[in-house]
Amino acid sequence: MSPINLNGSRILITNDDGYNADGIKILYELAKTYSEDVWIVAPEFEKSGASHALTFANDLTLKKHSEKIYSVNGSPSDCVVIALDKVLRDKRPDMLLSGVNSGVNVAEDVTYSGTIAAAMEGVIRRVPSIALSQNYDLGKKDQISWEVTKSYLCNVLDNVTSNGWDYNTLLNINFPQCKIDDVVGIEVTSQGNRETDDLIVWEKEKNTFRIGLQRRLGESSKPKNNIINKPIDGVMTDVVAITSNNISITPLHLDLTHIESIQILRNSLKS
């Protein structure tokens, strides 16, 4: 991919926390330092954990809140589809920014995250896309600090767009929860694994359940038998980067093929 010049470009912003969330407001203001052609098309309500869902069975309603800010009563991926095919059909965006999510999207999060899925939808439709997330202290989602995001986001964008990246890849960028002076650096990382199970299920009443995250509740997570992603020599994982106060940039590819398994499966079919 060629370098991307954000100055004066058309930028599409979405998220999974809702069009009125703190993180998307911060991203909108930072994006406007590059261009006035900045648009928001984001879910009307929080859609965390929606992953790459598309709404087929129900109608989707587009609401206009101001000249360039819209909401959709659907998933983050729905928002990207409607933004590209309807709202911005006169001119496709030069960049899609998804976030800034309240909470990291690392390790197994990438399979659940609506923030990342929106960036995936952008890549599928050939729009350079970046997912952005801000970590918070355990159990303190309502006390999240955005200072690291505010201080570093534009610098990170300037750097990654200076050369561009593969058109079939999105960038997953996570900012650590720490003081600005405690940021160690910026690491290009691989997707890691958590050593504990972050999901929790509780029964509100008989046969009625809720699913949540331990990190939101501030509760300890249980160890799990982990499936470890193959480490890459000299490359930090996203989990290690964030826990050591680094900004993490992970290139995520849409091709989910596990190459090493192809020959193993071929051999099993011959037996």
C-alpha positions in Angstrom: 0.0 0.0 0.0 1.1 3.5 -0.7 1.5 6.2 2.0 -1.8 7.7 3.2 -2.0 11.5 3.5 -4.7 12.2 6.1 -4.5 16.0 5.6 -7.6 17.1 3.9 -8.8 13.5 3.4 -12.2 12.0 4.0 -12.3 10.1 7.3 -15.0 7.8 8.4 -15.3 7.1 12.2 -17.3 4.4 13.8 -17.2 2.3 17.0 -19.1 -0.3 19.1 -19.7 1.8 22.2 -22.3 4.0 20.5 -22.2 7.3 18.6 -22.3 9.4 21.7 -19.5 7.6 23.7 -16.6 9.5 25.1 -14.0 7.6 23.0 -15.6 8.5 19.7 -15.9 12.1 20.6 -12.2 12.2 21.4 -11.4 10.5 18.1 -13.6 12.9 16.2 -11.8 15.9 17.6 -8.4 14.4 16.9 -9.4 13.4 13.3 -10.5 17.0 12.7 -7.0 18.2 13.2 -6.3 16.5 9.8 -9.4 17.4 7.9 -12.9 18.9 8.0 -14.2 16.0 6.0 -14.7 13.8 9.0 -17.9 11.7 9.4 -19.4 9.6 12.1 -21.7 6.7 11.4 -21.9 4.6 14.5 -24.3 2.4 16.5 -27.2 4.2 18.2 -26.6 2.0 21.3 -23.6 0.1 22.7 -22.8 -3.0 20.7 -19.8 -4.3 22.5 -19.1 -7.9 21.7 -21.1 -7.8 18.5 -18.1 -9.0 16.5 -18.7 -9.0 12.7 -22.5 -9.4 12.9 -24.6 -8.0 10.1 -28.4 -7.4 10.5 -30.4 -9.4 8.0 -33.7 -10.1 9.8 -34.6 -6.5 10.9 -34.9 -3.1 9.4 -32.0 -0.6 10.0 -32.8 3.1 10.7 -30.3 5.8 9.9 -30.6 8.9 12.1 -28.9 12.2 11.4 -27.8 14.1 14.5 -25.8 16.9 12.8 -24.3 17.6 9.4 -21.8 14.7 9.5 -22.8 12.6 12.5 -25.2 9.7 12.1 -26.3 6.7 14.1 -27.7 3.3 13.0 -29.7 0.9 15.2 -27.5 -1.9 14.2 -24.0 -3.4 14.6 -20.7 -1.7 13.9 -20.4 -3.6 10.6 -24.0 -2.5 9.7 -22.8 1.1 10.2 -19.8 0.7 7.9 -22.0 -0.9 5.2 -24.6 1.9 5.3 -21.9 4.6 5.6 -20.1 3.4 2.5 -23.1 2.5 0.4 -25.4 5.3 1.4 -24.1 8.2 3.5 -20.7 8.5 1.7 -21.7 7.0 -1.7 -20.6 10.2 -3.5 -17.0 9.7 -2.4 -15.5 6.8 -0.5 -13.4 7.6 2.6 -9.7 7.6 2.5 -9.5 6.1 6.0 -11.7 4.3 8.4 -11.0 4.8 12.2 -12.9 2.6 14.6 -12.9 3.6 18.3 -11.6 4.7 20.5 -13.0 1.7 22.4 -13.3 1.9 26.2 -11.1 -1.1 27.1 -8.3 -3.0 25.3 -8.9 -5.3 22.3 -6.0 -7.7 22.6 -5.6 -11.5 22.4 -8.9 -13.3 22.2 -10.8 -10.0 22.2 -10.2 -9.6 18.5 -12.7 -12.4 17.8 -15.5 -10.7 19.8 -14.8 -7.0 19.3 -17.2 -4.9 17.3 -14.5 -2.2 17.2 -12.2 -4.6 15.3 -15.0 -6.0 13.2 -15.9 -2.5 11.9 -12.3 -2.2 10.7 -12.5 -5.6 9.1 -15.6 -4.5 7.2 -13.7 -1.5 6.0 -10.8 -3.7 4.8 -13.2 -6.0 3.0 -14.5 -2.9 1.1 -11.0 -1.8 0.3 -10.8 1.2 2.8 -7.6 1.4 4.9 -8.9 0.7 8.4 -7.6 1.1 12.0 -9.1 -0.1 15.2 -8.3 1.9 18.3 -8.7 1.0 22.0 -7.8 2.5 25.4 -7.1 0.2 28.3 -8.5 0.9 31.8 -7.7 -0.4 35.3 -9.4 -3.5 36.5 -13.0 -2.8 37.4 -12.7 0.9 36.7 -14.4 1.2 33.3 -16.3 4.3 34.6 -13.0 6.0 35.6 -11.1 5.5 32.3 -8.4 8.0 31.5 -7.9 9.0 27.9 -4.7 11.0 28.3 -2.4 8.5 26.6 -4.8 8.3 23.6 -5.0 12.1 23.4 -1.2 12.5 23.6 -0.1 9.7 21.3 -2.8 9.0 18.7 -1.9 11.5 16.1 1.8 10.7 16.4 1.0 7.0 15.9 -1.3 7.8 12.9 1.4 10.0 11.3 3.9 7.1 11.6 1.8 4.2 10.3 0.4 6.2 7.4 3.8 7.4 6.3 4.4 4.1 4.5 1.0 2.4 4.6 0.4 -1.3 5.0 -1.0 -4.3 3.2 -4.4 -3.6 1.7 -5.7 -6.9 3.1 -4.8 -6.0 6.7 -6.2 -3.8 9.4 -4.2 -2.3 12.2 -5.3 -3.0 15.8 -3.9 -0.2 18.0 -4.1 -0.3 21.8 -3.1 2.4 24.3 -2.0 1.4 27.9 -3.6 2.8 31.0 -0.9 4.7 32.7 0.4 8.3 33.1 1.8 9.9 29.9 5.3 9.9 31.3 5.1 6.2 32.0 4.5 5.1 28.4 7.6 3.0 27.6 7.3 3.1 23.8 5.5 1.9 20.7 5.7 -1.8 19.8 4.6 -3.6 16.6 3.2 -6.7 18.1 1.6 -10.1 17.4 -1.7 -11.3 18.7 -1.2 -13.0 22.1 -3.2 -15.0 24.6 -4.6 -14.4 28.0 -3.7 -16.9 30.7 -7.1 -16.5 32.3 -10.7 -16.8 31.2 -12.2 -13.3 31.2 -15.8 -14.3 30.5 -18.3 -14.6 33.3 -21.9 -16.0 33.1 -24.4 -15.4 35.8 -28.0 -16.5 36.2 -30.3 -13.6 36.9 -33.3 -15.9 37.5 -34.1 -19.5 36.4 -33.0 -19.9 32.8 -32.2 -16.2 32.4 -28.5 -15.4 32.0 -26.1 -12.5 31.5 -22.6 -12.7 30.0 -20.0 -10.2 31.1 -16.3 -9.6 31.5 -14.3 -10.1 34.7 -12.2 -7.0 33.9 -15.3 -4.8 33.9 -16.3 -6.1 37.3 -12.9 -6.0 38.9 -13.1 -9.7 39.7 -10.3 -12.3 39.5 -10.2 -14.4 36.4 -9.8 -18.2 36.4 -6.8 -19.9 34.9 -7.5 -21.7 31.6 -5.8 -24.3 29.5 -4.5 -22.0 26.9 -4.2 -22.4 23.1 -1.0 -20.5 22.6 -0.5 -18.4 19.4 2.9 -19.3 17.9 5.4 -16.7 19.1 7.4 -14.7 16.6 11.1 -14.2 17.4 11.8 -10.7 18.5 8.2 -9.6 18.4 6.3 -8.7 21.6 2.6 -9.9 21.9 -0.2 -7.3 22.3 -0.9 -8.6 25.9 2.7 -8.2 27.0 3.0 -4.8 25.3 -0.1 -3.4 27.1 0.8 -4.8 30.5 4.3 -3.3 30.2 2.9 0.2 29.3 3.7 0.1 25.6 1.4 1.2 22.8 0.6 -1.9 20.8 0.2 -1.9 17.0 -0.9 -5.3 15.7 -1.4 -6.0 12.0 -4.4 -8.3 11.6 -4.9 -10.2 8.4 -8.4 -11.3 7.1 -7.0 -14.7 5.9 -7.6 -17.0 8.9 -6.1 -20.0 7.2 -3.8 -22.0 9.5 -1.1 -22.8 7.0 0.7 -25.5 9.1 -2.5 -27.6 9.3 -3.0 -27.9 5.5 -0.4 -30.7 5.0 -1.4 -32.5 8.2 -5.0 -32.6 7.0 -4.0 -33.7 3.5 -2.0 -36.6 5.1 -5.0 -37.6 7.2 -7.1 -37.9 4.1 -4.6 -40.2 2.5 -4.6 -42.7 5.4 
